Amino acid sequence: MRSVTGVLIAGIVLTIVTWLIERFTRIGRFGLEFPLIAFLLGLLVGEVLHVERSVFRTLNPWVFVDASLILLGIVTGFDKLGALRGRAGMIAVVNVAAAIAAGMYLAYRLGIDERFAATFVSGGSVCGISASIATGRAANAEFVHLVIAMLLIAVVGAPFAVAVAYVAPSLGRLGGALVGGVVDGTPVVKSIAESLPKPIGEVAVSVKYAQNALIPIVAIVLAYTASRLGGFEARLPLAIILMLVASIAATFVKLPPGVVESIHAARNWLLALAMVLAGMATPISALRKPGVRNAILVFIVIEIVNVIIVSALAAALL
């Protein structure tokens, strides 16, 4: 397929199909979030339609990604760090810092591409797909890096999510902190929290939202870290700077709940469309990137660090 209009129409249709799959099968509870499903569906259709890379470059899915990141900043203020009398922020900051330090050090020692490492380390340390995409964009990673990071979050992170969800009810507020700090995807955390006693679920969501507030800062820090380790110049996209500015503004300006929900929905649709278009123009062979096996090891280490740090902090603070 070479028509830009045809590819765009196909992308929009596939995005709607993705939403229907996610809505009626509820597979998001298992870590298969909207953007990942969108990419996989686009990948399958792209193999059939043989979309030209030139069409991909013309449509430029990064535009939709950038718009989604700015919208995320608008609804994610730094005030989330003050939840649970500031304890949610303390748990989030210390845990994220420890997990990133361990993840990037090990990835560097194993010789993993710096931009790829920053992308999946961010996802495992902060907040799943949203953090991976923001950091990947900041570090000028390839779309394939984003996809592999999402697969790591969905596949490798799933056993940890299942385990902490199982033990959380018996651990009280500490269990809630584990759900919020260890489970990578925010939709998955919210789904688990709904099945927990209310006080435990509130802790889970508070810790996760506190981590979400760190996304723009982590993205910028990891982008510069990757550039120093890789020996290239860091060039932050304007969208990441605007995302940070929006997060600062959101700390002081509160939007009505209905507006927040609408912005979240628009962000999800933009991101899903971007990933469908990326999937349609990505040959399956491109997913065979070097360093994936080492990345799996690093991701497991990050999750173990999450469990240890969150457990220790929650036991002390909660």
BELFENZI-V159312 format. One record per backbone hydrogen bond with DSSP energy under -0.5 kcal/mol. CO is the residue of the C=O (numbers start at 1). NH is the residue of the N-H. E is the energy in kcal/mol with one decimal. If there is no record, write none. Layout:
co nh e
CO NH E
CO NH E
This chain:
co nh e
1 52 -1.9
3 7 -2.3
4 8 -2.4
5 9 -2.6
6 10 -2.5
7 11 -2.7
8 12 -2.3
9 13 -2.4
10 14 -2.5
11 15 -1.9
12 16 -1.9
13 17 -2.3
14 18 -2.6
15 19 -2.1
16 20 -2.3
17 21 -2.4
18 22 -2.6
19 23 -2.7
20 24 -2.4
21 25 -1.8
22 26 -1.0
26 29 -1.5
27 30 -1.7
27 32 -1.4
28 31 -1.6
31 33 -1.4
33 37 -2.4
34 38 -2.4
35 39 -2.3
36 40 -2.4
37 41 -2.5
38 42 -2.5
39 43 -2.8
40 44 -2.0
41 45 -2.2
42 46 -2.6
43 47 -1.5
44 48 -0.9
45 48 -0.6
45 49 -2.7
46 50 -2.2
46 51 -0.6
52 55 -0.7
52 56 -1.3
53 57 -2.3
54 58 -1.8
55 59 -2.5
56 60 -2.2
60 63 -2.1
61 64 -0.6
61 65 -2.0
62 66 -3.1
63 67 -2.0
64 68 -2.0
65 69 -2.0
66 70 -2.0
67 71 -2.0
68 72 -1.9
69 73 -2.0
70 74 -1.6
71 75 -1.1
72 75 -0.6
73 76 -0.9
77 80 -1.3
78 81 -1.6
79 82 -1.9
80 83 -1.3
81 89 -1.2
82 85 -0.5
82 86 -1.3
83 88 -1.9
83 89 -0.6
84 87 -1.6
86 90 -1.9
87 91 -2.5
88 92 -2.4
89 93 -2.9
90 94 -2.1
91 95 -2.2
92 96 -2.6
93 97 -2.4
94 98 -2.3
95 99 -2.7
96 100 -2.5
97 101 -2.2
98 102 -2.4
99 103 -2.6
100 104 -3.0
101 105 -1.9
102 106 -2.2
103 107 -2.5
104 108 -2.3
105 109 -2.3
106 110 -1.8
107 112 -2.4
108 111 -1.1
113 117 -3.0
114 118 -2.5
115 119 -1.7
116 120 -2.2
117 121 -2.7
118 122 -1.8
119 123 -1.4
120 124 -2.1
121 125 -1.7
122 126 -2.6
122 127 -0.6
123 128 -1.8
127 130 -0.7
127 131 -1.2
128 132 -2.1
129 133 -2.7
130 134 -2.2
131 135 -2.6
132 136 -2.9
133 137 -2.3
134 138 -2.2
135 139 -2.6
136 141 -3.1
137 140 -1.0
142 146 -1.5
143 147 -2.2
144 148 -2.5
145 149 -2.1
146 150 -2.3
147 151 -2.3
148 152 -2.3
149 153 -2.2
150 154 -2.3
151 155 -3.1
152 156 -1.2
152 157 -1.5
155 159 -0.6
156 160 -0.6
157 161 -2.1
158 162 -2.6
159 163 -2.2
160 164 -2.5
161 165 -2.0
162 166 -1.7
163 167 -1.8
164 168 -1.8
165 169 -0.5
167 170 -0.9
167 171 -0.7
168 171 -1.4
168 172 -0.6
169 172 -0.5
171 174 -1.2
172 175 -0.6
172 176 -1.6
173 177 -2.2
174 178 -2.0
175 179 -2.0
176 180 -2.3
177 181 -2.6
178 182 -2.5
178 183 -0.7
179 183 -1.2
185 189 -2.2
186 190 -2.6
187 191 -2.0
188 192 -2.5
189 193 -2.9
190 194 -1.6
191 195 -0.6
192 195 -1.2
193 196 -1.2
197 200 -0.7
197 201 -2.6
198 202 -2.4
199 203 -1.4
200 204 -2.0
201 205 -2.4
202 206 -2.3
203 207 -2.5
204 208 -2.0
205 209 -2.7
206 210 -1.9
207 211 -1.9
208 212 -2.3
209 213 -1.7
210 214 -0.5
211 214 -1.5
212 215 -1.8
214 218 -2.9
215 219 -2.8
216 220 -1.9
217 221 -2.6
218 222 -2.9
219 223 -1.8
220 224 -2.0
221 225 -2.2
222 226 -2.9
223 227 -1.9
224 228 -2.1
225 229 -2.5
226 230 -2.5
227 231 -1.1
227 232 -1.6
237 240 -0.9
237 241 -1.2
238 242 -2.7
239 243 -2.1
240 244 -2.0
241 245 -2.4
242 246 -2.7
243 247 -2.2
244 248 -2.1
245 249 -2.3
246 250 -2.6
247 78 -0.7
247 251 -0.9
248 251 -0.6
248 252 -0.5
249 252 -1.4
249 253 -2.4
252 254 -0.6
253 255 -0.5
256 259 -0.6
256 260 -2.2
257 261 -2.4
258 262 -1.9
259 263 -2.4
260 264 -2.4
261 265 -2.3
262 266 -2.5
263 267 -2.5
264 268 -2.3
265 269 -2.1
266 270 -2.4
267 271 -2.4
268 272 -2.4
269 273 -2.4
270 274 -2.1
271 275 -2.3
272 276 -2.3
273 277 -2.4
274 278 -2.2
275 279 -2.5
276 280 -2.4
277 281 -1.2
279 282 -1.2
280 51 -0.6
281 283 -0.6
283 286 -1.9
284 287 -1.7
285 288 -1.4
287 289 -2.0
289 292 -1.0
291 295 -2.2
292 296 -2.0
293 297 -1.5
294 298 -2.4
295 299 -2.6
296 300 -2.1
297 301 -2.1
298 302 -2.4
299 303 -2.2
300 304 -2.1
301 305 -2.5
302 306 -2.5
303 307 -2.1
304 308 -2.3
305 309 -2.8
306 310 -2.4
307 311 -2.0
308 312 -2.2
309 313 -2.7
310 314 -2.9
311 315 -2.1
312 316 -1.6
313 317 -2.9
314 318 -2.5
